[in-house]
Amino acid sequence: MTAAASQARRNRWAVSFADLLLLLLGFFILLQASGQKRDAMLAQVRQQFGGRAIAKELELRATELFLPDEALLSDQGRAMIAQAAAGLRSGSGRIDISSLGTDPARRRFDPWDLAAARLGAVARELKAQGLPGGRLRIRGLDQMDGGTGKGQIIRIGQGPAQR
């Protein structure tokens, strides 16, 4: 084998490796640029590679669930959570509860205290509606609303079945 043939073979390998790296870089740039749609996109990628599909999340506006500037559920909020609980009873997976954004009309609490108290109120109401406490998991507080102007959003989503 000549030195020229050996060099050509090495160059082909380097070009293929560079192509792979550029494809991966492009995928991660698209993933980062997708913002709030990232979870949906990852679920679709997981499904394409044979993974289990994850149930969709329910997004509820905090202004529709709670009394103004409070972490106390309104009657309408209790009814909405009761409806969400009815849809989650049949599953066996964990139930993730998270918060996105903050309430711009808050006056009494700082953003973290109000969002955390509201997540706790939603979890307690789901438990009062008959969902086992072991299935409930409070996931996090994300203060960024992505410029949507919706205020605080409470997300309730069912994860994969527990083993």
N, C-alpha and C positions, 0 to 999 in steps of 0.2 A: 504494500500500500504506500502510495507516495505521500509526501508531506502536504501537497495541495489537496488531495482527496480527504485526508484527515482533517485539514483546516475547514474544508467545506462542510463536513459532517458536524463539526463543532459549531459552526455558524448556524446551521439549521436548528440545532438544539437550542441555541441562544435566542433565535427568533421565535421559536415556539414558546419558550419560557417567557419571553417578553410579552407575547400575545396573551398568555394566561394571566400575567400580572396586570396588564391593561384591562382585561375583561373583569377581573376582580375589583380593580380600582373603580371602574365604571359602575359596577353593581353597588358598591358601598357609597359612591357619590349619589346615585339615584335613591338609595335607601335613606340617606341622610336628608336629601332634598325633599323627600315625600312628607316630612313633618308628621302631622297627626294621622296620616294614612299609613304610617309605618307598620302598625300592628296588623292591619288588614292585609297589607302586602306580605308581611312575614307569614301570616296564616295561609295565604295562597301558595307561597313558596313551599311551606311545610307540607301542604296537601299534595302538591305536585311531586314531592319526593317521597310520598307514601305515608306521611305523618297523619295523625288524626286531626280532623277539622275542629277548631275551637268555636264554641257557640258565640254568637254576636253579643256585644255589650249593649246594655240599655243605658242611655244617657238621659238624666233628668236634671232640669234646671233647678238650682237651689231656691230661686225666688218662687217657684211653684210648690216646693216642698215645705218651706219653713216660714215662720212668722218673720216679718222684716227685722233685720239686724239681730236675729236670735238663732239659737240652735234648737229651738222647740218646733216640732213638726206641727203643721196646720192640719185641719181635718182633711183637706184636699190631699196634703202630703201623705197622711196615713193611708188614705184610700189608694194612692198611686203605689205606695210601697207594698200594700196588701196585694195589689194586682201583680206586681213584680214577683212577690213571694210565691204566689199561686203558680206562676210559670216556672219557678225554680225548684219546687218541691219534688218533682218527679226525677230530677237528676241525682247523681251521687257524687259529683265532683265538687271541688272547693268553689266558693263564691267569693270573688275578689271585689272589694269596694274601694274605689279611689276617687280623688277629687282633682279637678282640673280648673284652674283659674281662681279668681277671688271675687268676693262680692264688693262692687264699687260703692254700694250704699252703706257699708258698715260704718258705725260710729263708735260703738262701745268696745269692741274687741279688735285686737290686731289680726291681720289676715291669717296667720298660722293658727291662732287659738280658735277663731271662728270656724275655719275649715276642718280642723281636727275634731272639734266638738260636734259639728254636723255629721262627720263620718261616723263618729261614735253613736249618734242618735239614730242614724240609718241602720247600723249594725244591730243596735238594741231592738229596733222595731222589726227588723227581719227575724230576729230570734223570737220576739213576742208573737210573730205570725206563724211560728211552728218550725222554722228552719233550725237544725242543730247548730249550736255554737261552734262545734268543731269544724264545720264546713265554711264558716265565715272567716275572712281574712281581710283586714284593712291594709291596703297596699301602699298608699302614699299620697302626698300632697304636692301637686304641681301648680305653682302659682302663675305659670305662663298660660295665657288663654289663646295664644297664637294670633292675636289681633282680631278675633271673632267678635269681641264685644258682648259675648253672651253672659258674662259674669261667671259665677261658680257653677260648674257642672259636676254632678255626682254620677259616677259610672258604676254600674252593677253588672258583672259578667261572670259566667260560669266557666270554670276551667275544666281540664280533663278529669275523668273519673279517678277517684282515689283507689290505690291498690292496697 
